[in-house]
Amino acid sequence: MTAGARETTAEPAQPVWMLTPLESVGPLRFGMHACEVKAALPGAFELSRFSADPFFPDICGIQLGFHPAVPALYAYFDGASRLFCVAVDASYGPQVTLDSLELTGRVPAVVEEMVLDLHRSGAHSVSYGPRGNPGINGMGLVLRVQETPSGVLTRPVLVGRGWADRCTDDWEGPVPECEWLGRQWLSYDGSDVWPPLGHNTNWPPGWSPPF
């Protein structure tokens, strides 16, 4: 694979969505209700609804796709049923762009270097969560990774203004628990995945990861 290039595995090519930090990503505005999200994505399929966080059962997730049975993005709604978080699938999700920086389905080291350039320029402050996932709290941006047929690629997670505080904190921040699971950006406590094999979680009975 060419360094930094996205390997597209779905046809036709997925849409390009511009990120307006803290306000919107593509046609989705933070604060929308589920019916408004569906209206903004008339060609999308609702694939499932699920409980996104074991400790906050009122947080609802909706899995959406541009093709049947192919997840492309995940929309998360708070207790007031407002859209507060969007996560984009590394293989099939929209190409989310921040100015000229493409965030979806890229080689992690390439995106990290570009984001760190923003930090070095003084434009934004990059921080790393306890398990090593980078992001910019002031933009409501978290960078995650995902295993794909083309290797480990980037999966952007975006939150709105009212939820951006400490969004990179995978212990206490607003991003739902299910979005922190799986492959990690960096090896944490000797493991590339969370939770590592044999780890005893403190999830309450009855909750299990939705994907």
Backbone as CSV, one residue per row, in Angstrom:
resi,resn,N_x,N_y,N_z,CA_x,CA_y,CA_z,C_x,C_y,C_z
1,MET,0.847,-1.194,0.000,0.000,0.000,0.000,0.879,1.239,0.000
2,THR,0.534,2.239,-0.770,1.271,3.488,-0.796,1.156,4.177,0.554
3,ALA,2.263,4.670,1.062,2.261,5.279,2.386,1.223,6.383,2.478
4,GLY,0.345,6.274,3.469,-0.654,7.299,3.713,-1.904,7.168,2.893
5,ALA,-1.926,6.328,1.865,-3.093,6.234,0.986,-4.129,5.306,1.569
6,ARG,-5.384,5.640,1.346,-6.471,4.799,1.809,-6.722,3.702,0.798
7,GLU,-6.919,2.495,1.303,-7.322,1.384,0.447,-8.837,1.301,0.477
8,THR,-9.486,1.582,-0.622,-10.941,1.550,-0.688,-11.401,0.153,-1.054
9,THR,-12.275,-0.422,-0.201,-12.732,-1.780,-0.439,-14.202,-1.831,-0.821
10,ALA,-14.851,-0.687,-0.892,-16.260,-0.655,-1.256,-16.425,0.109,-2.563
11,GLU,-17.397,-0.307,-3.349,-17.728,0.389,-4.583,-19.194,0.792,-4.526
12,PRO,-19.581,1.977,-5.003,-18.681,3.005,-5.516,-17.915,3.688,-4.394
13,ALA,-17.033,4.623,-4.752,-16.224,5.324,-3.761,-17.126,6.007,-2.734
14,GLN,-16.660,6.016,-1.509,-17.448,6.612,-0.432,-17.392,8.140,-0.500
15,PRO,-18.380,8.814,0.068,-18.428,10.281,-0.014,-17.300,10.934,0.783
16,VAL,-17.031,12.177,0.451,-16.068,12.984,1.198,-16.858,13.950,2.074
17,TRP,-16.581,13.936,3.368,-17.290,14.789,4.318,-16.310,15.776,4.933
18,MET,-16.666,17.034,4.928,-15.841,18.049,5.570,-16.181,18.122,7.055
19,LEU,-15.146,18.156,7.874,-15.324,18.323,9.313,-15.275,19.804,9.667
20,THR,-16.338,20.275,10.287,-16.336,21.587,10.920,-16.247,21.324,12.412
21,PRO,-15.067,21.438,12.989,-14.868,20.992,14.374,-15.911,21.536,15.342
22,LEU,-16.423,20.613,16.150,-17.381,20.881,17.225,-18.793,21.169,16.730
23,GLU,-18.956,21.342,15.412,-20.262,21.714,14.867,-20.891,20.605,14.026
24,SER,-20.135,20.071,13.065,-20.734,19.116,12.138,-19.654,18.296,11.463
25,VAL,-20.084,17.159,10.906,-19.242,16.362,10.028,-20.113,15.959,8.848
26,GLY,-19.731,16.418,7.655,-20.582,16.201,6.497,-21.965,16.776,6.741
27,PRO,-23.022,16.013,6.426,-24.384,16.517,6.602,-24.905,16.397,8.041
28,LEU,-24.111,15.839,8.931,-24.564,15.596,10.299,-24.126,16.726,11.224
29,ARG,-25.093,17.346,11.885,-24.814,18.382,12.865,-24.965,17.794,14.265
30,PHE,-24.006,18.082,15.116,-24.123,17.628,16.493,-25.327,18.301,17.144
31,GLY,-26.095,17.516,17.890,-27.339,17.995,18.480,-28.572,17.515,17.749
32,MET,-28.397,16.950,16.540,-29.531,16.389,15.809,-30.177,15.245,16.580
33,HIS,-31.459,15.015,16.317,-32.139,13.818,16.799,-32.022,12.728,15.730
34,ALA,-32.327,11.505,16.118,-32.136,10.364,15.211,-32.913,10.527,13.913
35,CYS,-34.130,11.051,13.993,-34.926,11.225,12.776,-34.272,12.236,11.832
36,GLU,-33.605,13.257,12.404,-32.927,14.244,11.581,-31.671,13.652,10.942
37,VAL,-30.992,12.775,11.675,-29.824,12.100,11.117,-30.239,11.245,9.922
38,LYS,-31.313,10.489,10.077,-31.779,9.641,8.986,-32.221,10.481,7.788
39,ALA,-32.837,11.626,8.057,-33.256,12.506,6.960,-32.045,13.103,6.237
40,ALA,-30.959,13.329,6.968,-29.752,13.893,6.366,-28.985,12.863,5.547
41,LEU,-29.288,11.578,5.776,-28.619,10.491,5.054,-29.670,9.615,4.372
42,PRO,-30.374,10.147,3.372,-31.493,9.419,2.782,-31.106,8.107,2.122
43,GLY,-29.838,7.962,1.724,-29.423,6.721,1.075,-28.817,5.698,2.008
44,ALA,-28.788,6.001,3.307,-28.136,5.109,4.261,-29.116,4.092,4.826
45,PHE,-28.595,2.928,5.196,-29.372,1.876,5.831,-29.091,1.902,7.332
46,GLU,-30.156,1.793,8.140,-29.945,1.595,9.575,-29.741,0.096,9.807
47,LEU,-28.553,-0.271,10.266,-28.205,-1.683,10.402,-28.489,-2.226,11.785
48,SER,-28.362,-1.390,12.817,-28.663,-1.852,14.177,-28.721,-0.665,15.122
49,ARG,-29.369,-0.896,16.269,-29.335,0.027,17.403,-28.821,-0.759,18.600
50,PHE,-28.056,-0.083,19.464,-27.418,-0.831,20.544,-27.102,0.085,21.719
51,SER,-26.895,-0.537,22.873,-26.436,0.164,24.065,-24.932,0.364,23.938
52,ALA,-24.488,1.618,23.927,-23.106,1.934,23.577,-22.156,1.973,24.764
53,ASP,-22.689,2.099,25.972,-21.816,2.263,27.131,-22.411,1.517,28.324
54,PRO,-21.622,0.651,28.971,-22.173,-0.142,30.073,-22.533,0.689,31.298
55,PHE,-21.912,1.864,31.458,-22.125,2.669,32.650,-23.150,3.777,32.440
56,PHE,-23.521,4.018,31.201,-24.506,5.044,30.874,-25.517,4.426,29.913
57,PRO,-26.475,3.670,30.438,-27.390,2.917,29.571,-28.290,3.772,28.694
58,ASP,-28.367,5.086,28.976,-29.216,5.935,28.128,-28.492,6.400,26.866
59,ILE,-27.213,6.048,26.713,-26.488,6.381,25.479,-26.800,5.319,24.436
60,CYS,-27.385,5.760,23.341,-27.803,4.849,22.271,-26.894,5.011,21.065
61,GLY,-26.520,3.897,20.462,-25.745,3.924,19.235,-26.567,3.400,18.067
62,ILE,-26.371,3.985,16.897,-27.019,3.516,15.675,-25.926,3.245,14.646
63,GLN,-25.921,2.033,14.134,-24.968,1.631,13.106,-25.614,1.862,11.740
64,LEU,-24.920,2.605,10.870,-25.456,2.967,9.564,-24.505,2.516,8.468
65,GLY,-25.046,2.243,7.292,-24.221,1.838,6.164,-24.775,2.378,4.863
66,PHE,-23.906,2.532,3.876,-24.326,2.974,2.550,-24.675,1.793,1.660
67,HIS,-24.371,0.578,2.131,-24.717,-0.665,1.448,-25.301,-1.610,2.491
68,PRO,-26.226,-2.485,2.137,-26.808,-3.404,3.110,-25.733,-4.240,3.794
69,ALA,-25.829,-4.323,5.113,-24.963,-5.173,5.935,-23.501,-4.753,5.929
70,VAL,-23.203,-3.526,5.486,-21.813,-3.040,5.473,-21.748,-1.767,6.322
71,PRO,-21.310,-1.853,7.585,-21.270,-0.668,8.449,-20.321,0.395,7.914
72,ALA,-20.770,1.650,7.933,-19.945,2.763,7.467,-19.716,3.805,8.553
73,LEU,-20.700,3.986,9.422,-20.528,4.946,10.501,-21.437,4.609,11.663
74,TYR,-21.088,5.201,12.803,-21.791,4.951,14.059,-22.167,6.298,14.646
75,ALA,-23.458,6.484,14.898,-23.962,7.728,15.467,-24.393,7.461,16.903
76,TYR,-23.972,8.326,17.817,-24.250,8.140,19.240,-25.075,9.299,19.764
77,PHE,-26.096,8.942,20.565,-27.048,9.918,21.082,-27.039,9.880,22.610
78,ASP,-27.111,11.074,23.224,-27.073,11.166,24.678,-28.457,10.918,25.274
79,GLY,-28.571,11.147,26.580,-29.837,10.881,27.257,-30.979,11.742,26.783
80,ALA,-30.664,12.871,26.158,-31.695,13.741,25.593,-31.917,13.440,24.112
81,SER,-31.373,12.318,23.641,-31.521,11.860,22.253,-30.894,12.818,21.247
82,ARG,-29.815,13.496,21.651,-29.100,14.403,20.749,-27.821,13.728,20.255
83,LEU,-27.534,13.911,18.981,-26.301,13.374,18.411,-25.107,14.093,19.041
84,PHE,-24.221,13.324,19.681,-23.060,13.955,20.297,-21.736,13.377,19.828
85,CYS,-21.784,12.225,19.136,-20.545,11.576,18.726,-20.785,10.805,17.431
86,VAL,-19.809,10.866,16.530,-19.855,10.125,15.271,-18.510,9.429,15.090
87,ALA,-18.548,8.138,14.799,-17.334,7.376,14.503,-17.449,6.836,13.085
88,VAL,-16.340,6.862,12.348,-16.355,6.537,10.928,-15.535,5.280,10.669
89,ASP,-16.146,4.303,9.999,-15.468,3.052,9.693,-14.269,3.291,8.775
90,ALA,-13.151,2.630,9.104,-11.905,2.851,8.362,-11.977,2.364,6.922
91,SER,-12.769,1.330,6.651,-12.841,0.767,5.306,-13.980,1.352,4.478
92,TYR,-15.143,1.504,5.074,-16.345,1.826,4.301,-16.956,3.182,4.632
93,GLY,-16.384,3.889,5.601,-16.956,5.158,6.003,-16.584,6.301,5.079
94,PRO,-17.242,7.445,5.231,-16.890,8.629,4.437,-15.446,9.044,4.698
95,GLN,-14.830,9.664,3.704,-13.507,10.246,3.912,-13.702,11.590,4.594
96,VAL,-13.397,11.653,5.877,-13.552,12.888,6.645,-12.305,13.733,6.454
97,THR,-12.498,14.986,6.059,-11.368,15.871,5.800,-11.397,17.065,6.744
98,LEU,-10.224,17.436,7.216,-10.032,18.622,8.034,-9.065,19.505,7.269
99,ASP,-9.592,20.545,6.629,-8.805,21.320,5.665,-8.293,20.345,4.607
100,SER,-6.989,20.168,4.469,-6.465,19.237,3.469,-6.077,17.893,4.068
101,LEU,-6.341,17.696,5.349,-5.948,16.466,6.030,-7.072,15.440,5.958
102,GLU,-6.803,14.290,5.332,-7.761,13.198,5.269,-7.589,12.311,6.497
103,LEU,-8.691,12.019,7.186,-8.631,11.347,8.480,-9.044,9.883,8.440
104,THR,-9.759,9.459,7.410,-10.353,8.118,7.379,-9.499,7.144,6.579
105,GLY,-9.270,5.968,7.164,-8.644,4.889,6.420,-7.219,5.169,5.991
106,ARG,-6.466,5.878,6.795,-5.086,6.225,6.474,-4.118,5.423,7.346
107,VAL,-2.862,5.404,6.944,-1.822,4.796,7.763,-1.674,5.634,9.033
108,PRO,-1.807,5.033,10.217,-1.812,5.827,11.456,-0.613,6.751,11.625
109,ALA,0.592,6.269,11.329,1.784,7.098,11.539,1.756,8.355,10.678
110,VAL,1.192,8.255,9.476,1.129,9.410,8.576,0.173,10.463,9.130
111,VAL,-1.020,10.024,9.573,-1.991,10.970,10.128,-1.468,11.576,11.423
112,GLU,-0.854,10.758,12.251,-0.317,11.262,13.508,0.705,12.367,13.268
113,GLU,1.581,12.172,12.287,2.596,13.189,12.001,1.956,14.489,11.526
114,MET,0.908,14.381,10.710,0.231,15.576,10.221,-0.478,16.312,11.353
115,VAL,-1.091,15.547,12.265,-1.767,16.164,13.401,-0.742,16.798,14.340
116,LEU,0.387,16.138,14.521,1.437,16.717,15.364,2.004,17.992,14.744
117,ASP,1.956,18.105,13.419,2.366,19.348,12.771,1.475,20.509,13.236
118,LEU,0.175,20.236,13.409,-0.729,21.268,13.931,-0.323,21.665,15.341
119,HIS,0.098,20.670,16.115,0.539,20.934,17.485,1.816,21.772,17.489
120,ARG,2.769,21.373,16.638,4.053,22.091,16.600,3.894,23.524,16.096
121,SER,2.895,23.733,15.247,2.663,25.084,14.730,2.001,25.992,15.755
122,GLY,1.519,25.403,16.830,0.821,26.172,17.854,-0.649,26.358,17.568
123,ALA,-1.135,25.807,16.450,-2.545,25.990,16.081,-3.472,25.204,16.996
124,HIS,-3.035,24.005,17.410,-3.866,23.157,18.247,-2.981,22.371,19.205
125,SER,-3.601,21.888,20.272,-2.877,21.109,21.272,-3.285,19.647,21.178
126,VAL,-2.337,18.784,20.831,-2.589,17.349,20.735,-2.362,16.709,22.095
127,SER,-3.250,15.798,22.475,-3.073,15.050,23.719,-3.311,13.577,23.454
128,TYR,-2.796,12.752,24.346,-2.940,11.302,24.249,-3.696,10.800,25.470
129,GLY,-4.695,9.936,25.229,-5.443,9.371,26.329,-4.621,8.352,27.104
130,PRO,-5.155,7.865,28.223,-4.427,6.907,29.054,-3.956,5.665,28.304
131,ARG,-4.705,5.242,27.281,-4.296,4.062,26.523,-3.615,4.424,25.202
132,GLY,-3.183,5.684,25.082,-2.321,6.077,23.973,-3.001,6.511,22.702
133,ASN,-4.323,6.759,22.732,-5.017,7.227,21.533,-4.925,8.752,21.445
134,PRO,-4.434,9.290,20.315,-4.249,10.738,20.208,-5.513,11.469,19.774
135,GLY,-5.500,12.760,19.996,-6.610,13.583,19.539,-6.410,15.032,19.929
136,ILE,-7.380,15.849,19.586,-7.348,17.279,19.887,-8.661,17.624,20.583
137,ASN,-8.618,17.816,21.896,-9.833,18.115,22.642,-10.525,19.362,22.119
138,GLY,-9.736,20.369,21.754,-10.310,21.631,21.302,-11.037,21.539,19.980
139,MET,-10.882,20.416,19.278,-11.587,20.210,18.012,-12.589,19.059,18.112
140,GLY,-12.682,18.437,19.280,-13.583,17.300,19.422,-13.170,16.127,18.565
141,LEU,-11.861,15.926,18.398,-11.329,14.902,17.499,-10.527,13.869,18.270
142,VAL,-10.869,12.601,18.065,-10.094,11.480,18.592,-9.714,10.595,17.415
143,LEU,-8.455,10.150,17.383,-8.000,9.243,16.338,-7.888,7.843,16.910
144,ARG,-8.633,6.931,16.314,-8.581,5.521,16.695,-8.077,4.732,15.491
145,VAL,-7.803,3.465,15.714,-7.400,2.590,14.620,-8.328,1.393,14.558
146,GLN,-8.311,0.734,13.409,-9.213,-0.382,13.160,-8.512,-1.401,12.280
147,GLU,-8.693,-2.679,12.601,-8.182,-3.742,11.745,-9.046,-3.812,10.485
148,THR,-8.410,-3.792,9.320,-9.129,-3.892,8.050,-8.406,-4.902,7.160
149,PRO,-9.015,-5.323,6.050,-8.311,-6.219,5.128,-7.022,-5.610,4.576
150,SER,-6.899,-4.293,4.631,-5.704,-3.613,4.128,-4.699,-3.304,5.230
151,GLY,-4.964,-3.787,6.437,-4.078,-3.511,7.560,-4.751,-2.618,8.584
152,VAL,-3.970,-2.106,9.507,-4.481,-1.229,10.558,-4.561,0.197,10.018
153,LEU,-5.786,0.757,9.972,-6.012,2.082,9.397,-6.787,2.955,10.380
154,THR,-6.804,4.238,10.100,-7.387,5.200,11.031,-8.914,5.222,10.978
155,ARG,-9.489,5.436,12.166,-10.937,5.515,12.369,-11.208,6.802,13.172
156,PRO,-11.599,7.887,12.519,-11.832,9.118,13.271,-13.114,9.062,14.101
157,VAL,-13.030,9.621,15.283,-14.178,9.741,16.191,-14.331,11.230,16.502
158,LEU,-15.527,11.784,16.280,-15.770,13.217,16.419,-16.869,13.460,17.431
159,VAL,-16.726,14.515,18.236,-17.780,14.895,19.170,-18.089,16.376,19.015
160,GLY,-19.280,16.764,19.501,-19.717,18.142,19.414,-19.167,19.009,20.527
161,ARG,-19.455,20.294,20.432,-18.879,21.282,21.342,-19.168,20.976,22.810
162,GLY,-20.385,20.629,23.126,-20.750,20.395,24.515,-20.159,19.136,25.118
163,TRP,-19.515,18.325,24.280,-18.977,17.046,24.747,-17.463,16.940,24.507
164,ALA,-16.824,18.017,24.089,-15.424,17.947,23.673,-14.441,17.924,24.843
165,ASP,-14.845,18.426,26.002,-13.921,18.484,27.127,-13.384,17.094,27.463
166,ARG,-12.061,16.935,27.409,-11.376,15.674,27.729,-11.849,14.515,26.843
167,CYS,-12.208,14.810,25.604,-12.727,13.732,24.749,-11.669,12.682,24.448
168,THR,-10.385,13.017,24.548,-9.346,12.010,24.319,-9.130,11.096,25.518
169,ASP,-9.755,11.391,26.641,-9.582,10.597,27.863,-10.469,9.362,27.786
170,ASP,-9.854,8.205,27.569,-10.660,6.991,27.394,-11.136,6.401,28.712
171,TRP,-10.837,7.028,29.826,-11.383,6.600,31.108,-12.561,7.462,31.548
172,GLU,-12.434,8.777,31.376,-13.439,9.684,31.931,-14.085,10.594,30.900
173,GLY,-13.668,10.526,29.657,-14.220,11.401,28.633,-15.583,10.956,28.143
174,PRO,-16.197,11.707,27.217,-17.568,11.451,26.781,-17.725,10.370,25.715
175,VAL,-16.639,9.969,25.045,-16.763,8.977,23.968,-17.231,7.651,24.560
176,PRO,-18.263,7.021,23.981,-18.811,5.783,24.558,-17.772,4.674,24.676
177,GLU,-17.942,3.840,25.682,-17.004,2.758,25.965,-16.755,1.869,24.755
178,CYS,-17.791,1.570,23.975,-17.618,0.634,22.867,-16.630,1.142,21.833
179,GLU,-16.440,2.468,21.755,-15.512,3.024,20.767,-14.047,2.915,21.185
180,TRP,-13.795,2.580,22.443,-12.414,2.419,22.905,-11.940,0.976,22.817
181,LEU,-12.820,0.071,22.443,-12.467,-1.348,22.441,-11.763,-1.736,21.148
182,GLY,-11.098,-2.885,21.179,-10.447,-3.397,19.976,-9.013,-2.925,19.858
183,ARG,-8.543,-2.813,18.618,-7.150,-2.464,18.359,-6.840,-1.069,18.889
184,GLN,-5.693,-0.930,19.552,-5.283,0.341,20.117,-4.231,1.020,19.240
185,TRP,-4.160,2.340,19.339,-3.196,3.114,18.567,-1.775,2.707,18.944
186,LEU,-1.529,2.597,20.238,-0.241,2.150,20.750,-0.451,0.929,21.624
187,SER,0.597,0.161,21.813,0.521,-0.953,22.751,0.319,-0.398,24.152
188,TYR,-0.697,-0.905,24.856,-0.992,-0.428,26.201,-0.872,-1.594,27.177
189,ASP,-0.040,-1.405,28.181,0.132,-2.429,29.205,0.466,-3.782,28.592
190,GLY,1.267,-3.744,27.502,1.734,-4.972,26.872,0.794,-5.582,25.858
191,SER,-0.319,-4.919,25.535,-1.289,-5.481,24.603,-1.653,-4.465,23.531
192,ASP,-1.892,-4.953,22.292,-2.341,-4.087,21.199,-3.852,-3.950,21.143
193,VAL,-4.568,-4.681,21.990,-6.028,-4.619,21.988,-6.521,-4.342,23.402
194,TRP,-7.723,-3.785,23.462,-8.371,-3.543,24.748,-9.804,-4.065,24.694
195,PRO,-10.231,-4.827,25.715,-9.423,-5.320,26.834,-8.530,-6.480,26.402
196,PRO,-7.360,-6.595,27.007,-6.469,-7.707,26.652,-7.056,-9.042,27.097
197,LEU,-6.587,-10.109,26.485,-7.063,-11.442,26.812,-6.884,-11.715,28.301
198,GLY,-7.954,-12.170,28.938,-7.898,-12.513,30.353,-8.189,-11.367,31.294
199,HIS,-8.361,-10.140,30.752,-8.641,-8.991,31.608,-10.076,-9.043,32.120
200,ASN,-10.242,-8.799,33.399,-11.575,-8.773,33.999,-12.112,-7.343,33.978
201,THR,-13.109,-7.100,33.155,-13.711,-5.764,33.095,-14.680,-5.600,34.259
202,ASN,-15.018,-4.345,34.539,-16.012,-4.073,35.574,-17.351,-3.677,34.967
203,TRP,-17.591,-4.131,33.724,-18.883,-3.854,33.105,-19.998,-4.516,33.909
204,PRO,-21.111,-3.857,34.055,-22.223,-4.469,34.775,-22.791,-5.669,34.030
205,PRO,-23.397,-6.590,34.739,-23.980,-7.779,34.076,-24.994,-7.366,33.012
206,GLY,-24.973,-8.093,31.922,-25.955,-7.859,30.868,-25.459,-7.003,29.721
207,TRP,-24.298,-6.318,29.912,-23.780,-5.512,28.806,-22.618,-6.238,28.144
208,SER,-22.613,-6.223,26.824,-21.497,-6.781,26.071,-21.214,-5.870,24.882
209,PRO,-19.982,-5.844,24.383,-19.656,-4.960,23.256,-20.532,-5.242,22.053
210,PRO,-21.060,-4.200,21.397,-21.970,-4.409,20.270,-21.274,-4.793,18.975
211,PHE,-19.946,-4.600,18.895,-19.214,-4.942,17.680,-17.745,-5.108,18.035
